[in-house]
Amino acid sequence: MTSIRSAHPALIALGAVGAAGAAAAVWGIGIERYLFTVREATASALAPGSMPIKVLHISDAHMAPWQHRKQDWLASLAQLQPDLIVNTGDNLGHRDGLEGIRRAFEPFAGIPGMFVHGSNDVTEPSPRNPLRYFSGPSKKHHKAPELDTAAMDAFFTDELGWTGLNNTAARLQVAGNTVDFFGVDDAHRNWDRLDDLPAAIDALGPRPDGASVIGVTHAPYQRVLNRFVDLGAEAIFGGHTHGGQVCLPGFGALVANCDIPLKQAKGLSTWTHDHRTVPLNVSAGCGHSIYAPVRFACRPEATLLTLTAR
């Protein structure tokens, strides 16, 4: 009887840990992944004398056709009346994901936008061992079925009027400002061609006085951020990290799935390279893989970032 009584505290503790884990799972799977939020911030990044630009930054929707709550929430963001949309990729999360993306983004037609690809805009997601993420950035181990990337791009460009920035550059008038953009394809898959950007930027012609410069990437690897700063970016947008997706309250992200410092895995921060410092906004994204339907201490988000003159 004595041994049974002495075991009680351990059993109670084990039960408490199990109950806490179950509660966390219920919260992360059943509640928090639906708590869509808009994070608002302001950054001084534009050329002196520029008018403010209200940027809606959307990332990592990982859309499946049945995800109507996410689609409705994304569609409602058009009411924010942004001047510009920056989409940092991984829009598709299912072979029929474009159906949901159309429903979510149709209200944005006519609002200027820029987009780059993530790998899940090109290939279907596949089941993964989540513990692998703790060993470093994930690697591709097999060839997944390809998605209809061309149809998605056609919807973005032909129907919404957005511009693709995969390893290229573009010049746009936004809210009365001239803005030069450049971007890369998914650096997580080594699809970024940073050496192509100088020629793409030169092809835009001489930069007008008072123009601003913005860099866009899906995966914010340090090599990309550093090169963007070298090329004159005055603000950088990235996604991919999901903000860690499962975080520790009071600590933050445990993984970023790239080499960006964990403290910069989501939110507005700055990036410094070669004595230049620029604003960096990394979106925690608004979705998740259909094979990992959970978020904990990391709400799905979009960012309404107001860029102002330096």
TORSEMAR-312180 format. One line per field, with one value per residue (C-alpha): residue number from 1; residue in one letter; chain; x, y, z. Coordinates in nm, 2 decimals, decimal comma. Layout:
BEGIN
num: NUM/... $
residu: A/... $
chaine: A/... $
X: X/... $
Y: Y/... $
Z: Z/... $
***
This chain:
BEGIN
num: 1/2/3/4/5/6/7/8/9/10/11/12/13/14/15/16/17/18/19/20/21/22/23/24/25/26/27/28/29/30/31/32/33/34/35/36/37/38/39/40/41/42/43/44/45/46/47/48/49/50/51/52/53/54/55/56/57/58/59/60/61/62/63/64/65/66/67/68/69/70/71/72/73/74/75/76/77/78/79/80/81/82/83/84/85/86/87/88/89/90/91/92/93/94/95/96/97/98/99/100/101/102/103/104/105/106/107/108/109/110/111/112/113/114/115/116/117/118/119/120/121/122/123/124/125/126/127/128/129/130/131/132/133/134/135/136/137/138/139/140/141/142/143/144/145/146/147/148/149/150/151/152/153/154/155/156/157/158/159/160/161/162/163/164/165/166/167/168/169/170/171/172/173/174/175/176/177/178/179/180/181/182/183/184/185/186/187/188/189/190/191/192/193/194/195/196/197/198/199/200/201/202/203/204/205/206/207/208/209/210/211/212/213/214/215/216/217/218/219/220/221/222/223/224/225/226/227/228/229/230/231/232/233/234/235/236/237/238/239/240/241/242/243/244/245/246/247/248/249/250/251/252/253/254/255/256/257/258/259/260/261/262/263/264/265/266/267/268/269/270/271/272/273/274/275/276/277/278/279/280/281/282/283/284/285/286/287/288/289/290/291/292/293/294/295/296/297/298/299/300/301/302/303/304/305/306/307/308/309/310 $
residu: M/T/S/I/R/S/A/H/P/A/L/I/A/L/G/A/V/G/A/A/G/A/A/A/A/V/W/G/I/G/I/E/R/Y/L/F/T/V/R/E/A/T/A/S/A/L/A/P/G/S/M/P/I/K/V/L/H/I/S/D/A/H/M/A/P/W/Q/H/R/K/Q/D/W/L/A/S/L/A/Q/L/Q/P/D/L/I/V/N/T/G/D/N/L/G/H/R/D/G/L/E/G/I/R/R/A/F/E/P/F/A/G/I/P/G/M/F/V/H/G/S/N/D/V/T/E/P/S/P/R/N/P/L/R/Y/F/S/G/P/S/K/K/H/H/K/A/P/E/L/D/T/A/A/M/D/A/F/F/T/D/E/L/G/W/T/G/L/N/N/T/A/A/R/L/Q/V/A/G/N/T/V/D/F/F/G/V/D/D/A/H/R/N/W/D/R/L/D/D/L/P/A/A/I/D/A/L/G/P/R/P/D/G/A/S/V/I/G/V/T/H/A/P/Y/Q/R/V/L/N/R/F/V/D/L/G/A/E/A/I/F/G/G/H/T/H/G/G/Q/V/C/L/P/G/F/G/A/L/V/A/N/C/D/I/P/L/K/Q/A/K/G/L/S/T/W/T/H/D/H/R/T/V/P/L/N/V/S/A/G/C/G/H/S/I/Y/A/P/V/R/F/A/C/R/P/E/A/T/L/L/T/L/T/A/R $
chaine: A/A/A/A/A/A/A/A/A/A/A/A/A/A/A/A/A/A/A/A/A/A/A/A/A/A/A/A/A/A/A/A/A/A/A/A/A/A/A/A/A/A/A/A/A/A/A/A/A/A/A/A/A/A/A/A/A/A/A/A/A/A/A/A/A/A/A/A/A/A/A/A/A/A/A/A/A/A/A/A/A/A/A/A/A/A/A/A/A/A/A/A/A/A/A/A/A/A/A/A/A/A/A/A/A/A/A/A/A/A/A/A/A/A/A/A/A/A/A/A/A/A/A/A/A/A/A/A/A/A/A/A/A/A/A/A/A/A/A/A/A/A/A/A/A/A/A/A/A/A/A/A/A/A/A/A/A/A/A/A/A/A/A/A/A/A/A/A/A/A/A/A/A/A/A/A/A/A/A/A/A/A/A/A/A/A/A/A/A/A/A/A/A/A/A/A/A/A/A/A/A/A/A/A/A/A/A/A/A/A/A/A/A/A/A/A/A/A/A/A/A/A/A/A/A/A/A/A/A/A/A/A/A/A/A/A/A/A/A/A/A/A/A/A/A/A/A/A/A/A/A/A/A/A/A/A/A/A/A/A/A/A/A/A/A/A/A/A/A/A/A/A/A/A/A/A/A/A/A/A/A/A/A/A/A/A/A/A/A/A/A/A/A/A/A/A/A/A/A/A/A/A/A/A/A/A/A/A/A/A $
X: 0,00/0,29/0,44/0,10/0,06/0,41/0,33/0,03/0,22/0,40/0,07/-0,09/0,19/0,18/-0,19/-0,16/0,10/-0,12/-0,42/-0,22/-0,10/-0,45/-0,58/-0,29/-0,38/-0,75/-0,66/-0,40/-0,60/-0,96/-0,94/-0,62/-0,57/-0,90/-0,82/-0,73/-0,59/-0,46/-0,13/-0,08/0,25/0,43/0,78/0,98/1,11/1,01/1,21/1,19/0,89/0,69/0,32/0,24/0,17/-0,07/0,06/-0,15/0,10/-0,05/0,15/0,13/-0,24/-0,18/-0,53/-0,75/-1,09/-1,29/-1,13/-1,42/-1,35/-1,00/-1,14/-1,41/-1,16/-0,91/-1,19/-1,29/-0,95/-1,04/-1,24/-0,91/-0,86/-0,49/-0,28/-0,07/-0,08/0,24/0,18/0,49/0,38/0,27/-0,09/-0,18/-0,21/-0,41/-0,44/-0,77/-0,65/-0,69/-1,07/-1,03/-0,77/-1,01/-1,29/-1,05/-0,87/-1,14/-1,23/-0,87/-0,91/-0,78/-0,56/-0,20/-0,02/0,32/0,37/0,64/0,62/0,68/0,74/0,37/0,27/0,44/0,41/0,15/0,22/0,31/0,31/0,62/0,76/0,72/1,02/1,24/1,19/1,38/1,70/1,72/1,55/1,35/1,47/1,29/1,32/1,09/0,93/0,57/0,29/0,30/0,02/-0,12/0,10/0,03/-0,34/-0,27/-0,03/-0,28/-0,55/-0,31/-0,19/-0,48/-0,78/-0,64/-0,38/-0,08/0,28/0,50/0,85/1,01/1,37/1,28/1,20/0,91/0,83/0,49/0,30/0,15/-0,04/0,12/0,47/0,71/0,83/1,08/1,03/1,25/1,20/1,31/1,15/1,16/1,50/1,41/1,42/1,73/1,51/1,63/1,86/2,00/2,26/1,98/1,85/2,10/2,02/1,64/1,67/1,88/1,62/1,37/1,57/1,71/1,54/1,34/1,43/1,22/1,15/1,15/1,28/1,12/1,24/1,01/1,10/0,91/1,18/1,39/1,73/2,01/2,18/1,87/1,82/2,19/2,17/1,85/2,02/2,32/2,08/1,93/1,61/1,46/1,21/1,19/0,89/0,91/0,70/0,77/0,84/0,48/0,61/0,73/0,36/0,39/0,56/0,63/0,44/0,69/0,97/0,84/0,94/1,13/1,20/1,20/1,26/1,54/1,85/1,68/1,73/1,43/1,35/1,28/1,07/0,76/0,67/0,84/1,21/1,51/1,79/2,14/2,41/2,72/2,63/2,28/1,96/1,62/1,28/1,20/0,85/0,82/0,46/0,35/0,11/-0,25/-0,24/-0,07/-0,01/-0,32/-0,09/-0,01/-0,34/-0,23/-0,11/-0,01/0,09/0,11/-0,22/-0,27/-0,23/-0,20/-0,01/-0,13/0,20/0,20/0,52/0,61/0,88/1,22 $
Y: 0,00/0,23/0,20/0,27/0,59/0,70/0,67/0,90/1,23/1,09/0,96/1,30/1,49/1,26/1,30/1,68/1,68/1,46/1,68/1,99/1,83/1,73/2,08/2,23/2,00/2,09/2,46/2,44/2,21/2,31/2,68/2,88/2,79/2,96/3,28/3,48/3,82/4,13/4,26/4,63/4,81/5,11/5,14/5,43/5,29/5,50/5,77/6,11/6,30/5,98/5,95/5,66/5,32/5,08/4,73/4,42/4,13/3,79/3,46/3,09/3,03/2,66/2,66/2,36/2,39/2,31/2,58/2,82/3,01/3,11/3,20/3,42/3,59/3,66/3,80/4,03/4,19/4,39/4,61/4,74/4,92/4,86/5,04/4,74/4,36/4,17/3,79/3,59/3,25/2,90/2,99/2,63/2,34/2,09/1,99/2,18/2,47/2,72/2,69/2,83/3,09/3,23/3,26/3,43/3,67/3,77/4,08/4,21/4,25/4,59/4,65/4,65/4,34/4,16/3,78/3,52/3,14/2,91/2,54/2,46/2,67/2,42/2,08/1,91/1,89/1,55/1,39/1,47/1,37/1,70/1,62/1,66/2,03/2,05/1,92/2,22/2,34/2,07/1,89/1,74/1,37/1,27/1,42/1,53/1,56/1,90/2,16/2,38/2,67/2,83/2,85/3,02/3,27/3,34/3,42/3,65/3,84/3,83/3,85/4,03/4,25/4,14/4,12/3,81/3,88/3,53/3,62/3,94/4,31/4,55/4,92/5,03/5,34/5,29/5,56/5,83/5,69/5,52/5,19/4,95/4,59/4,28/3,93/3,57/3,23/2,99/3,00/2,70/2,49/2,68/2,82/3,18/3,32/3,62/3,67/3,74/4,04/4,31/4,27/4,26/4,58/4,75/4,65/4,88/5,18/5,47/5,49/5,81/6,06/5,99/5,62/5,36/5,00/4,69/4,33/4,03/3,67/3,36/3,21/3,48/3,31/3,53/3,50/3,65/3,92/4,03/4,04/4,24/4,50/4,51/4,57/4,87/4,73/4,98/4,73/4,35/4,11/3,74/3,45/3,07/3,04/3,02/3,22/2,88/2,76/2,59/2,83/2,85/3,13/3,39/3,25/3,24/3,02/2,70/2,66/2,88/2,62/2,85/3,02/3,35/3,41/3,27/3,61/3,73/3,44/3,66/4,02/4,35/4,38/4,52/4,35/4,49/4,41/4,60/4,89/4,93/4,86/4,82/4,71/4,34/4,20/3,82/3,70/3,42/3,32/3,24/2,87/2,54/2,21/1,99/1,73/1,95/2,13/2,30/2,64/2,72/3,06/3,17/3,29/3,29/3,64/3,89/4,22/4,57/4,75/5,12/5,23/5,60/5,83/5,81 $
Z: 0,00/0,08/-0,27/-0,43/-0,22/-0,30/-0,67/-0,66/-0,70/-1,01/-1,16/-1,09/-1,25/-1,55/-1,58/-1,56/-1,84/-2,05/-1,99/-2,08/-2,40/-2,49/-2,42/-2,63/-2,92/-2,90/-2,90/-3,18/-3,41/-3,34/-3,25/-3,31/-3,67/-3,74/-3,54/-3,85/-3,76/-3,94/-3,80/-3,86/-3,86/-4,01/-4,15/-4,29/-4,61/-4,91/-5,08/-4,92/-5,03/-5,11/-5,03/-4,79/-4,94/-4,76/-4,84/-4,77/-4,73/-4,78/-4,76/-4,73/-4,78/-4,86/-4,99/-5,01/-5,18/-4,86/-4,65/-4,67/-4,35/-4,47/-4,81/-4,67/-4,44/-4,72/-4,94/-4,66/-4,66/-4,97/-4,73/-4,60/-4,93/-4,97/-5,23/-5,30/-5,24/-5,19/-5,21/-5,10/-5,23/-5,13/-5,23/-5,32/-5,08/-5,28/-5,65/-5,65/-5,44/-5,72/-5,67/-5,32/-5,42/-5,69/-5,43/-5,18/-5,41/-5,67/-5,46/-5,51/-5,89/-5,99/-5,69/-5,79/-5,67/-5,68/-5,63/-5,62/-5,60/-5,31/-5,38/-5,30/-5,59/-5,81/-5,64/-5,42/-5,05/-4,91/-4,56/-4,36/-4,02/-3,83/-3,61/-3,91/-3,90/-3,57/-3,75/-3,98/-4,30/-4,46/-4,77/-5,07/-5,07/-5,36/-5,66/-5,58/-5,84/-6,01/-5,98/-6,25/-6,17/-6,51/-6,44/-6,10/-6,26/-6,54/-6,27/-6,09/-6,40/-6,64/-6,40/-6,10/-6,28/-6,06/-6,17/-6,12/-5,97/-6,00/-6,07/-6,24/-6,18/-6,25/-6,22/-6,10/-6,01/-5,66/-5,47/-5,67/-5,62/-5,86/-5,71/-5,85/-5,74/-5,78/-5,65/-5,67/-5,70/-5,40/-5,24/-5,02/-5,34/-5,47/-5,75/-5,68/-5,95/-5,77/-6,05/-6,29/-6,10/-6,19/-6,56/-6,49/-6,29/-6,56/-6,82/-6,64/-6,75/-6,55/-6,21/-6,18/-5,91/-5,60/-5,69/-5,41/-5,42/-5,27/-5,27/-5,25/-5,17/-5,05/-4,83/-4,64/-4,65/-4,55/-4,89/-5,04/-4,79/-4,82/-5,20/-5,19/-4,97/-5,21/-5,50/-5,32/-5,16/-4,92/-4,78/-4,80/-4,78/-4,71/-4,60/-4,58/-4,21/-4,09/-3,79/-3,66/-3,67/-3,33/-3,09/-2,72/-2,54/-2,42/-2,64/-2,99/-3,29/-3,24/-3,61/-3,91/-4,19/-4,32/-4,18/-4,07/-3,70/-3,50/-3,35/-3,70/-3,81/-3,81/-3,79/-3,87/-3,80/-3,98/-4,18/-4,18/-4,43/-4,53/-4,31/-4,46/-4,26/-4,41/-4,28/-4,32/-4,29/-4,26/-4,26/-4,04/-4,31/-4,30/-4,37/-4,31/-4,49/-4,50/-4,34/-4,04/-3,95/-3,63/-3,51/-3,15/-3,01/-3,37/-3,52/-3,90/-4,03/-4,30/-4,25/-4,33/-4,35/-4,41/-4,58/-4,53/-4,65/-4,48 $
***
